[in-house]
């Protein structure tokens, strides 16, 4: 399942109802992650916590850390 990475992309996927789950790094800035967690709770989307931004980035296949990512179904 592909990921949309970063706060803007993740927020957009949640707002459009396309995210099936949202991954959030525990060591990311709370001011950023708090908003997406609230949004997910209101939308009924599962939030999965990942211990570090580095690990979340690696999970998503990128070489840098990521604060959050949304898993979205293939659009094909």
C-alpha positions in Angstrom: 0.0 0.0 0.0 1.5 3.4 -1.0 2.1 6.2 1.5 1.5 9.9 1.3 4.2 11.4 3.4 4.3 14.7 5.4 1.8 16.8 7.2 0.2 18.5 4.2 -0.2 15.3 2.2 -1.4 13.3 5.2 -4.0 16.0 6.2 -5.2 16.2 2.6 -5.7 12.4 2.4 -7.6 12.3 5.8 -9.8 15.3 4.8 -10.6 13.6 1.4 -11.4 10.3 3.2 -8.7 8.5 1.2 -6.5 7.5 4.1 -7.0 4.0 5.5 -4.6 4.6 8.4 -2.2 7.3 9.6 1.3 6.7 10.9 2.6 9.3 13.4 6.1 9.5 14.8 6.2 9.7 18.6 9.3 12.0 18.5 7.7 14.5 16.0 6.6 18.0 17.1 3.4 17.7 19.1 2.0 20.9 17.6 2.0 19.2 14.2 1.0 15.7 15.3 -1.8 16.8 17.6 -3.8 18.3 14.8 -3.7 15.2 12.6 -4.5 12.9 15.5 -7.6 15.0 16.3 -8.6 15.0 12.6 -8.2 11.2 12.5 -10.3 10.7 15.6 -13.1 12.8 14.1 -12.9 10.9 10.8 -12.6 7.5 12.4 -9.2 6.7 10.9 -6.8 4.5 12.8 -3.6 6.2 14.1 -0.6 4.0 14.3 2.3 5.3 16.4 5.9 4.7 15.3 8.7 5.3 17.8 10.9 7.6 15.7 10.7 9.9 12.6 13.7 8.0 11.2 11.9 4.6 11.4 8.7 6.0 9.9 10.7 7.5 7.0 12.4 4.1 6.4 9.1 2.4 6.5 7.8 4.7 3.8 11.0 4.1 1.7 12.6 7.5 2.1 16.1 8.4 3.4 14.9 11.1 5.8 12.7 11.2 8.8 8.9 11.7 8.5 6.6 13.1 11.1 3.5 11.4 9.6 2.3 9.4 6.7 -1.1 8.2 5.4 -1.5 4.8 3.9 -3.8 5.1 0.9 -5.2 2.3 -1.4 -3.7 2.0 -4.9 -5.6 4.3 -7.2 -5.2 2.1 -10.2 
